[in-house]
């Protein structure tokens, strides 16, 4: 009987499921259990996507024995280099490169013609082969690709050394009969297909991922890509849908850029709030208009003194100054700002961290503020932590004023 290869992508695709963010040591523990389940290949992550992903893949490559350890990469040299570096300690390693082949992706996402896609795919597989003889290629959005072009790309990458070709149903678009037919047609129309293993990667948008995978096996696929409990990538779909509900409309390029920021943030914290998403969008794509600017700050504080802050802010109407006392110098600053802006903010969270070394370290303050039912996050940095605290709070107030006036919207 022919062997069916189990390629587990829980630690890569599965981690993109909302609420499934994992730290490196947690990924390692899951990888150990995957070894116990006798999976053949563990796709440990997407090394270039974030420092956390890189370190997790590196850790698993170093510590896990038995299965092949795989890292995902776009058809870009920096991605392939990151995968190579993360996987170099693995006894058995695979680099998995992908590139979109559907007309809609080529036209609007990549803005490249067919010949350019073939060239990039071939060059990337050849480059990955420098570092391992086990290279997988995925034509992203294969089920919506023109089938003759799909044959052409697959034949080309096999010619230069791809040992596995994976057919992903990227948007969960296919049904079992048509997906099985696609695998059958690839097996019978790609001249060199016997030199590679046909793999399938099915998304479950229509609840048909298992059925599609079984139909593919029936028609010639010999590797199935799957995850524990069926967790998987949000197709960027859930991320994009959440942004739309918040009032943001992004182009494909902007969405990809924002999603990378989102992934890096998810490495650092377990729960991502709407305010975090809004901060990502505003910092990446739009300048927050400053209704108020800090022009003067004076603090009077000490062990035997009631903390007092004198603040001056500039607006379109001119400069306004106020003084206030509080439980501490930061509280006094915030009360003075409230007096000037006439917008009382409730401080939900306050954190400070050093972003440089030494006694004169730059301190970054992050605040989470609620006012009139709306919540936002403000950030600022300074060698003076009181100044950073005041500016972070003012940054949040400016965002809240903006939200009250008009929702930021980035048109596609």
C-alpha positions as CSV (number, residue, x, y, z in Angstrom):
1,X,0.0,0.0,0.0
2,X,1.1,3.6,-0.7
3,X,2.0,5.7,2.3
4,X,-0.1,8.8,3.0
5,X,2.1,11.5,4.5
6,X,0.8,13.6,7.3
7,X,2.0,17.2,7.3
8,X,0.9,18.9,10.4
9,X,0.7,22.7,10.3
10,X,-0.9,23.4,13.7
11,X,2.2,25.5,14.7
12,X,2.0,27.6,11.5
13,X,-1.4,27.8,10.0
14,X,-3.2,26.7,13.2
15,X,-1.5,29.5,15.2
16,X,-3.2,32.1,12.9
17,X,-6.6,31.1,14.3
18,X,-8.0,33.7,16.7
19,X,-7.0,33.0,20.3
20,X,-4.3,30.4,19.3
21,X,-1.2,32.6,19.7
22,X,1.6,30.5,21.1
23,X,5.0,31.2,22.7
24,X,8.1,29.3,21.7
25,X,8.0,26.9,24.7
26,X,4.3,26.2,24.1
27,X,5.0,25.4,20.5
28,X,7.8,23.0,21.6
29,X,5.4,21.2,23.9
30,X,2.8,20.7,21.1
31,X,5.6,19.5,18.8
32,X,6.5,16.8,21.3
33,X,2.9,15.6,21.3
34,X,2.9,15.6,17.5
35,X,6.0,13.3,17.6
36,X,4.0,11.0,19.8
37,X,1.2,11.0,17.2
38,X,3.8,9.9,14.5
39,X,3.2,12.8,12.2
40,X,5.7,12.8,9.3
41,X,6.3,16.5,8.9
42,X,5.9,19.4,11.4
43,X,5.5,22.9,9.8
44,X,6.9,24.7,12.8
45,X,6.2,28.3,11.6
46,X,6.8,31.1,9.2
47,X,10.3,32.3,10.4
48,X,10.4,35.6,8.6
49,X,7.0,36.7,9.9
50,X,8.2,37.7,13.4
51,X,11.1,37.2,15.8
52,X,8.9,34.9,17.9
53,X,8.1,32.6,15.0
54,X,11.8,32.5,14.0
55,X,12.8,31.5,17.6
56,X,10.1,28.9,17.8
57,X,11.1,27.2,14.6
58,X,14.8,27.3,15.6
59,X,13.9,25.8,19.0
60,X,11.8,23.0,17.5
61,X,14.5,22.3,14.8
62,X,17.0,21.9,17.6
63,X,15.0,19.8,20.1
64,X,12.6,17.7,18.0
65,X,13.9,14.4,16.5
66,X,12.0,12.1,14.2
67,X,9.7,14.1,11.9
68,X,10.9,16.5,9.2
69,X,10.8,20.1,10.5
70,X,9.5,22.6,7.9
71,X,9.5,26.4,7.7
72,X,7.3,28.4,5.4
73,X,8.6,31.1,3.1
74,X,7.3,33.4,0.4
75,X,9.1,33.3,-2.9
76,X,11.5,36.0,-1.6
77,X,15.1,35.5,-0.7
78,X,14.9,37.0,2.7
79,X,12.1,34.6,3.6
80,X,14.0,31.6,2.3
81,X,17.1,32.8,4.2
82,X,15.1,33.1,7.4
83,X,13.7,29.6,7.0
84,X,17.2,28.2,6.2
85,X,18.7,29.9,9.3
86,X,15.8,28.7,11.6
87,X,16.0,25.2,10.3
88,X,19.8,24.7,10.2
89,X,19.9,22.5,13.4
90,X,17.2,20.2,12.2
91,X,18.3,16.7,11.3
92,X,15.6,16.5,8.6
93,X,14.5,19.9,7.2
94,X,12.1,21.2,4.6
95,X,11.6,24.6,3.1
96,X,8.1,25.3,1.9
97,X,7.8,28.2,-0.6
98,X,4.6,29.6,-1.9
99,X,3.4,32.0,-4.6
100,X,-0.1,32.9,-5.8
101,X,-1.1,31.6,-9.2
102,X,-4.8,32.7,-9.5
103,X,-5.6,35.6,-11.9
104,X,-7.2,37.7,-9.1
105,X,-4.1,37.3,-6.9
106,X,-1.6,37.9,-9.7
107,X,-3.5,41.0,-10.9
108,X,-4.4,42.7,-7.6
109,X,-2.1,41.2,-5.0
110,X,1.2,40.6,-6.8
111,X,0.6,42.8,-9.9
112,X,2.7,40.4,-12.0
113,X,2.1,38.6,-15.3
114,X,2.2,34.8,-15.8
115,X,5.8,34.7,-17.1
116,X,7.0,36.6,-14.1
117,X,5.2,34.2,-11.7
118,X,6.9,31.2,-13.3
119,X,10.3,32.9,-13.1
120,X,9.9,33.8,-9.5
121,X,8.7,30.3,-8.6
122,X,11.6,28.6,-10.4
123,X,14.2,30.9,-9.0
124,X,12.9,30.5,-5.4
125,X,12.8,26.7,-5.6
126,X,16.3,26.7,-7.0
127,X,17.5,29.0,-4.2
128,X,15.8,26.9,-1.5
129,X,17.5,23.8,-3.0
130,X,20.9,25.3,-2.0
131,X,20.0,24.6,1.6
132,X,18.0,21.4,1.5
133,X,17.1,18.7,-1.0
134,X,13.5,18.7,0.5
135,X,11.6,21.6,-1.0
136,X,7.9,22.0,-1.2
137,X,6.1,24.5,-3.5
138,X,2.6,25.7,-3.1
139,X,0.7,27.6,-5.9
140,X,-1.4,29.8,-3.6
141,X,-5.1,30.0,-4.4
142,X,-4.6,27.0,-6.7
143,X,-8.4,26.1,-6.9
144,X,-9.1,29.5,-8.5
145,X,-6.1,29.4,-10.9
146,X,-6.4,28.7,-14.6
147,X,-5.7,25.0,-14.8
148,X,-3.3,25.2,-17.9
149,X,-1.2,27.8,-16.1
150,X,-1.3,25.7,-13.0
151,X,0.1,22.7,-14.9
152,X,2.9,25.0,-16.3
153,X,4.0,26.3,-12.9
154,X,4.0,22.8,-11.4
155,X,6.0,21.3,-14.2
156,X,8.5,24.2,-14.0
157,X,9.2,23.9,-10.2
158,X,9.5,20.1,-10.4
159,X,12.1,20.5,-13.2
160,X,14.3,22.5,-10.8
161,X,13.9,20.3,-7.8
162,X,10.6,20.7,-6.0
163,X,10.0,17.3,-4.3
164,X,6.5,18.1,-3.2
165,X,3.8,20.2,-4.9
166,X,1.0,21.3,-2.6
167,X,-2.4,22.3,-4.0
168,X,-4.1,24.7,-1.5
169,X,-7.7,25.5,-1.5
170,X,-6.8,28.9,0.0
171,X,-10.2,30.5,0.3
172,X,-12.1,27.3,1.1
173,X,-13.7,27.5,-2.3
174,X,-13.8,23.9,-3.5
175,X,-16.2,21.0,-3.1
176,X,-15.0,17.4,-3.1
177,X,-16.0,16.4,-6.6
178,X,-14.3,19.3,-8.3
179,X,-11.3,19.2,-6.0
180,X,-10.8,15.5,-6.7
181,X,-11.1,16.2,-10.4
182,X,-8.4,18.9,-10.1
183,X,-5.9,16.5,-8.4
184,X,-6.7,13.9,-11.1
185,X,-6.1,16.4,-13.9
186,X,-2.8,17.5,-12.4
187,X,-1.7,13.9,-12.0
188,X,-2.5,13.2,-15.7
189,X,-1.5,16.5,-17.4
190,X,1.8,17.4,-15.7
191,X,4.5,15.4,-17.6
192,X,7.0,15.1,-14.7
193,X,4.5,14.8,-11.8
194,X,5.8,11.3,-10.9
195,X,9.0,13.0,-9.7
196,X,7.1,14.8,-6.9
197,X,4.5,14.1,-4.3
198,X,1.1,15.8,-4.6
199,X,0.0,17.4,-1.4
200,X,-3.2,19.1,-0.5
201,X,-4.0,21.9,2.0
202,X,-7.7,22.4,2.4
203,X,-9.4,25.3,4.3
204,X,-12.7,24.6,6.1
205,X,-14.8,27.7,5.2
206,X,-17.6,25.5,3.9
207,X,-16.9,22.6,6.3
208,X,-15.5,20.5,3.5
209,X,-11.8,20.4,4.3
210,X,-11.8,16.7,5.3
211,X,-14.0,15.6,2.4
212,X,-11.9,17.6,0.0
213,X,-8.7,16.0,1.4
214,X,-10.1,12.5,1.1
215,X,-11.3,13.2,-2.5
216,X,-7.8,14.3,-3.3
217,X,-6.2,11.1,-1.9
218,X,-8.6,9.1,-3.9
219,X,-7.4,10.9,-7.0
220,X,-3.6,10.7,-6.4
221,X,-2.6,13.0,-3.6
222,X,-0.2,11.4,-1.1
223,X,0.3,14.1,1.4
224,X,-2.4,15.8,3.5
225,X,-1.8,19.1,5.3
226,X,-3.8,19.3,8.5
227,X,-4.0,20.8,12.0
228,X,-5.0,19.6,15.5
229,X,-8.8,20.1,16.0
230,X,-9.0,21.8,12.6
231,X,-7.8,25.2,13.8
232,X,-6.5,27.3,11.0
233,X,-5.7,30.6,9.3
234,X,-8.4,33.3,9.4
235,X,-8.2,32.7,4.7
236,X,-6.4,37.1,6.6
237,X,-10.2,36.9,6.4
238,X,-11.2,37.2,10.1
239,X,-8.6,39.9,10.6
240,X,-9.9,41.8,7.6
241,X,-13.5,41.4,8.6
242,X,-12.8,42.7,12.1
243,X,-11.1,45.8,10.7
244,X,-14.2,46.3,8.4
245,X,-16.4,46.2,11.5
246,X,-14.2,48.8,13.1
247,X,-14.7,51.0,10.0
248,X,-11.4,50.4,8.1
249,X,-11.1,49.4,4.5
250,X,-7.6,48.3,3.4
251,X,-6.0,47.4,0.1
252,X,-4.4,43.9,-0.2
253,X,-0.9,45.4,0.3
254,X,-2.1,47.5,3.3
255,X,-3.8,44.4,4.8
256,X,-0.6,42.3,4.5
257,X,1.4,45.1,6.1
258,X,-1.0,45.5,9.0
259,X,-1.3,41.7,9.4
260,X,2.5,41.5,9.9
261,X,2.3,44.1,12.6
262,X,-0.6,42.1,14.1
263,X,1.5,38.9,14.2
264,X,4.4,40.6,15.9
265,X,2.0,42.0,18.5
266,X,0.4,38.6,19.0
267,X,3.9,37.2,19.8
268,X,4.0,39.6,22.8
269,X,0.5,39.4,24.2
270,X,-2.2,36.7,24.4
271,X,-5.2,38.9,23.8
272,X,-5.5,41.5,21.1
273,X,-8.2,44.2,21.6
274,X,-10.0,46.4,19.1
275,X,-7.9,49.3,20.4
276,X,-4.7,47.4,19.5
277,X,-6.0,47.0,15.9
278,X,-7.0,50.6,15.7
279,X,-3.5,51.6,16.9
280,X,-1.8,49.4,14.3
281,X,-3.9,51.0,11.5
282,X,-3.5,54.6,12.7
283,X,0.3,54.2,13.2
284,X,0.8,52.5,9.9
285,X,-1.4,54.4,7.5
286,X,-2.5,57.7,9.0
287,X,-1.2,60.5,11.1
288,X,-3.4,61.2,14.1
289,X,-4.3,64.9,13.9
290,X,-3.3,66.6,17.1
291,X,-6.2,68.6,18.4
292,X,-3.9,69.4,21.3
293,X,-0.1,69.7,21.6
294,X,1.9,69.8,24.7
295,X,4.0,73.0,24.9
296,X,4.8,73.3,28.6
297,X,5.1,70.9,31.6
298,X,6.2,71.7,35.1
299,X,5.9,69.3,38.1
300,X,6.2,70.1,41.8
301,X,6.5,66.9,43.8
302,X,8.2,65.4,46.7
303,X,7.8,63.3,49.9
304,X,6.4,66.2,51.9
305,X,4.7,68.0,49.0
306,X,1.3,67.5,47.3
307,X,2.1,66.7,43.7
308,X,1.1,69.5,41.3
309,X,1.3,69.8,37.6
310,X,1.2,72.9,35.4
311,X,0.4,72.1,31.8
312,X,0.1,74.3,28.7
313,X,-1.5,72.9,25.5
314,X,-1.8,74.5,22.1
315,X,-4.9,74.1,19.9
316,X,-6.2,75.9,16.9
317,X,-7.6,78.5,19.3
318,X,-4.3,79.2,20.9
319,X,-2.4,78.2,24.1
320,X,-4.3,77.3,27.3
321,X,-2.8,76.6,30.7
322,X,-4.1,74.8,33.8
323,X,-2.7,73.4,37.0
324,X,-4.0,70.5,39.0
325,X,-2.9,68.4,42.0
326,X,-3.2,64.6,42.2
327,X,-2.1,61.4,44.0
328,X,1.2,61.6,42.1
329,X,2.8,63.6,39.4
330,X,1.3,61.5,36.6
331,X,-2.2,61.7,38.1
332,X,-1.7,65.5,38.4
333,X,-0.7,65.8,34.8
334,X,-3.7,63.9,33.6
335,X,-6.1,66.0,35.7
336,X,-4.6,69.2,34.3
337,X,-5.0,67.9,30.7
338,X,-8.6,66.9,31.5
339,X,-9.3,70.5,32.6
340,X,-7.9,72.0,29.4
341,X,-9.5,69.5,26.9
342,X,-12.7,69.3,28.9
343,X,-12.6,65.6,28.2
344,X,-12.3,63.5,31.3
345,X,-10.5,60.2,30.6
346,X,-10.6,57.1,32.7
347,X,-7.2,55.4,32.8
348,X,-7.7,51.6,32.3
349,X,-4.1,50.6,32.0
350,X,-0.7,52.2,32.3
351,X,2.7,50.6,31.5
352,X,6.2,51.8,31.1
353,X,9.3,50.1,29.7
354,X,12.8,51.1,28.9
355,X,13.5,51.0,25.2
356,X,17.2,51.8,25.5
357,X,19.9,51.0,28.1
358,X,21.6,53.1,30.7
359,X,20.6,55.6,33.4
360,X,19.4,58.0,30.6
361,X,17.3,55.2,29.1
362,X,14.4,56.2,26.8
363,X,11.1,55.3,28.5
364,X,8.1,54.3,26.5
365,X,4.7,54.8,28.1
366,X,1.5,53.0,26.9
367,X,-1.9,54.0,28.3
368,X,-5.3,52.6,27.7
369,X,-8.0,55.3,28.2
370,X,-11.8,55.3,28.1
371,X,-13.9,58.5,27.6
372,X,-17.5,58.8,26.6
373,X,-17.8,55.1,26.0
374,X,-14.9,54.9,23.7
375,X,-11.5,53.3,24.4
376,X,-8.2,53.9,22.8
377,X,-4.4,53.4,23.3
378,X,-1.9,56.2,23.6
379,X,1.9,55.9,23.3
380,X,4.9,58.2,23.8
381,X,8.6,58.0,24.6
382,X,11.0,60.3,26.4
383,X,14.0,60.2,28.7
384,X,11.6,62.0,31.2
385,X,9.0,59.5,32.2
386,X,6.6,62.1,33.4
387,X,6.8,63.9,30.0
388,X,6.3,60.5,28.3
389,X,3.3,59.8,30.5
390,X,1.7,63.2,29.7
391,X,2.3,62.8,26.0
392,X,0.9,59.2,25.9
393,X,-2.2,60.3,27.6
394,X,-2.6,63.3,25.3
395,X,-2.0,61.0,22.3
396,X,-5.0,58.9,23.6
397,X,-7.2,62.0,24.1
398,X,-6.4,63.2,20.5
399,X,-7.4,59.8,19.2
400,X,-10.6,59.9,21.1
401,X,-11.4,63.3,19.8
402,X,-10.8,62.1,16.3
403,X,-13.1,59.1,16.8
404,X,-15.8,61.5,18.1
405,X,-15.5,63.6,14.9
406,X,-14.9,61.0,12.2
407,X,-14.0,57.4,11.8
408,X,-10.7,56.9,10.1
409,X,-11.2,55.1,6.8
410,X,-8.6,54.0,4.3
411,X,-10.1,53.5,0.9
412,X,-8.9,50.7,-1.4
